[in-house]
Amino acid sequence: MASTLSRPSRVAKLPPRERILDAAEELFRREGIRQVGVQAIADRAETTKMAIYRHFETKDALVAEWLRIVAADYRAAFDRVETEHPDHPEERILGLARFIAEGLPAISYRGCPFINSLAELPDRLHPARQVIEEHKAHQTRRLIGMCTEARMPDPGQAAAEITFVLEGAQVSTQNGSIDQTGDRLMKIVEGIVDRHRSHLGAHSAAG
């Protein structure tokens, strides 16, 4: 939803539903889910609470839809690296890591929306939490698929290691405990890919 237009100009051009989502995204990222009420979203979107409830049955439904949009950005990143590197699965993995690395500066001051939201949504039956868990499961399946296509001997293990690094880098960036997280992230993921690929060579030689 980012734009080069100033916010008032951008909001004026958006349809009502998109205007509500734009306002919710800004407020949820900046202040958290629990701290933001429907009236605050209505004020920011220059609309009314009644209009919000016409588009979203509850605030929880609005939170879930916002997180679906965030998840779609990550899915698009998977699609993009698969299109850009159709015959090089290792480059797809590195492209995905690069997408995360390039997004770390934003996380440093806003935090990861998934991590932040999980902390506020302890109920696993909450619709927004289910969106996050489904997204993470889908992401893991696709990463395992990439590792499988790269012919790594243990794609599940490789995907787990890469996931730990990607998510750990986001947490470390958010809390400021590690510097140069983007560069360090890329080096670690490259090392994981190389190590698992070398295991493939050793396995082939042994066979």
C-alpha positions in Angstrom: 0.0 0.0 0.0 3.0 2.3 0.0 2.9 5.2 -2.4 5.0 8.2 -3.5 1.9 10.4 -3.0 1.5 12.3 0.2 -1.0 10.5 2.5 -3.9 12.9 2.2 -3.6 12.8 -1.6 -3.3 9.1 -1.7 -6.2 8.5 0.7 -8.5 10.8 -1.3 -8.0 8.6 -4.4 -8.7 5.3 -2.6 -12.1 3.5 -2.6 -13.7 3.3 0.9 -12.6 -0.3 1.6 -9.0 0.4 0.6 -9.0 3.6 2.6 -10.0 1.7 5.7 -7.3 -0.9 5.1 -4.7 1.8 4.5 -5.6 3.5 7.8 -5.7 0.2 9.7 -2.3 -0.8 8.4 -0.7 2.4 9.4 -2.2 2.4 12.9 -1.7 -1.3 13.6 2.0 -1.1 12.6 2.6 2.0 14.6 0.6 1.4 17.7 -0.3 -2.3 17.8 -3.6 -4.1 17.4 -5.0 -3.8 20.9 -4.2 -0.1 21.3 -6.1 0.9 18.1 -9.9 1.2 18.3 -12.4 1.2 15.4 -13.1 4.9 15.9 -9.4 5.7 15.5 -9.3 3.8 12.2 -12.5 5.6 11.1 -11.0 9.0 11.9 -7.7 8.1 10.1 -9.6 6.8 7.1 -11.9 9.9 7.1 -15.0 7.7 7.3 -17.3 6.4 10.1 -17.5 3.3 12.3 -20.7 2.3 10.5 -18.9 2.4 7.2 -16.1 0.2 8.5 -18.7 -2.4 9.8 -20.3 -2.4 6.4 -17.0 -3.7 4.9 -15.7 -5.7 7.9 -18.1 -7.5 10.3 -15.7 -7.0 13.2 -12.4 -5.5 14.1 -10.9 -9.0 14.2 -12.0 -9.5 10.6 -10.3 -6.2 9.6 -7.1 -7.4 11.4 -7.2 -10.7 9.6 -7.7 -9.0 6.2 -4.7 -6.7 6.8 -2.5 -9.7 7.7 -3.7 -11.5 4.5 -2.4 -8.5 2.5 0.9 -8.6 4.3 1.2 -12.4 3.7 0.4 -11.8 0.0 3.5 -9.6 -0.3 5.6 -12.6 0.9 3.9 -15.0 -1.4 4.6 -12.6 -4.3 8.3 -12.6 -3.3 8.3 -16.4 -3.7 6.6 -16.1 -7.0 9.0 -13.5 -8.2 12.2 -15.4 -7.4 10.8 -18.6 -9.0 10.1 -16.6 -12.1 13.4 -14.9 -12.2 15.4 -18.1 -11.6 13.4 -20.9 -13.2 16.4 -23.2 -13.6 18.5 -22.3 -10.5 16.8 -23.3 -7.3 19.7 -22.1 -5.2 19.3 -18.6 -6.6 15.6 -18.7 -5.7 16.6 -19.4 -2.0 19.1 -16.6 -2.1 16.6 -14.3 -3.8 14.1 -14.9 -1.0 16.8 -14.2 1.6 17.6 -11.0 -0.2 13.9 -10.0 -0.1 14.0 -10.4 3.7 17.3 -8.6 4.0 16.1 -5.6 2.0 13.1 -5.3 4.2 15.0 -5.3 7.5 15.4 -1.5 7.7 11.7 -1.1 7.9 11.5 -3.7 10.6 14.0 -1.8 12.6 11.5 0.9 13.4 8.1 -0.7 12.8 8.8 -4.4 13.7 7.7 -7.5 11.9 3.9 -7.4 11.6 3.6 -11.1 12.2 5.8 -11.2 15.2 4.1 -8.2 16.7 0.6 -9.5 16.0 1.4 -13.0 17.5 2.4 -11.3 20.7 -1.0 -9.6 20.9 -3.1 -12.6 19.8 -2.6 -15.4 22.3 -5.9 -17.1 21.3 -5.0 -19.6 18.6 -8.6 -19.5 17.4 -8.4 -15.8 16.6 -9.0 -15.4 12.8 -5.9 -13.2 12.4 -3.7 -15.6 14.2 -5.0 -18.4 12.0 -4.0 -16.2 9.0 -0.4 -16.0 10.3 -0.1 -19.7 11.1 -1.5 -20.7 7.6 0.9 -18.2 6.0 3.9 -19.6 7.9 3.0 -23.2 7.0 2.6 -22.3 3.4 6.0 -20.5 3.4 7.7 -23.5 5.0 6.2 -25.8 2.3 7.4 -23.6 -0.5 10.9 -23.3 1.0 11.1 -27.1 1.4 10.1 -27.3 -2.2 13.0 -25.0 -3.2 15.4 -27.1 -1.2 14.1 -30.3 -2.8 14.5 -28.8 -6.3 18.1 -27.9 -5.3 18.5 -31.6 -4.6 19.6 -31.1 -1.0 19.8 -34.5 0.8 17.6 -33.2 3.7 15.4 -30.4 2.4 13.4 -30.3 5.6 16.4 -29.6 7.7 17.8 -27.1 5.2 14.5 -25.2 5.2 14.3 -25.2 9.0 17.8 -23.7 9.2 17.0 -21.1 6.7 13.7 -20.2 8.4 15.4 -19.9 11.8 17.9 -17.5 10.2 15.3 -15.4 8.3 13.1 -15.0 11.3 15.9 -14.6 13.8 17.3 -11.8 11.6 14.0 -10.0 11.8 13.8 -10.3 15.6 17.4 -9.2 16.0 16.8 -6.2 13.8 13.7 -5.3 15.7 15.5 -5.3 19.1 18.7 -3.8 17.8 20.9 -6.5 19.2 22.9 -7.2 16.0 24.4 -4.8 13.5 24.7 -5.3 9.7 21.9 -7.8 9.9 21.2 -7.8 6.2 24.8 -8.6 5.2 25.1 -11.2 7.9 21.8 -12.8 6.9 23.0 -13.2 3.3 26.3 -14.7 4.4 24.7 -17.2 6.7 22.0 -18.3 4.2 24.8 -18.7 1.5 26.7 -20.9 3.9 23.6 -23.1 4.6 23.0 -23.6 0.9 26.7 -24.3 0.2 26.9 -26.8 3.1 23.8 -28.7 2.1 24.9 -28.7 -1.5 28.3 -30.1 -0.5 26.5 -32.9 1.4 24.8 -33.7 -1.9 28.2 -34.1 -3.5 29.5 -36.3 -0.7 26.3 -38.4 -0.8 26.6 -38.8 -4.6 30.3 -39.8 -4.3 29.5 -42.3 -1.6 26.7 -43.8 -3.8 
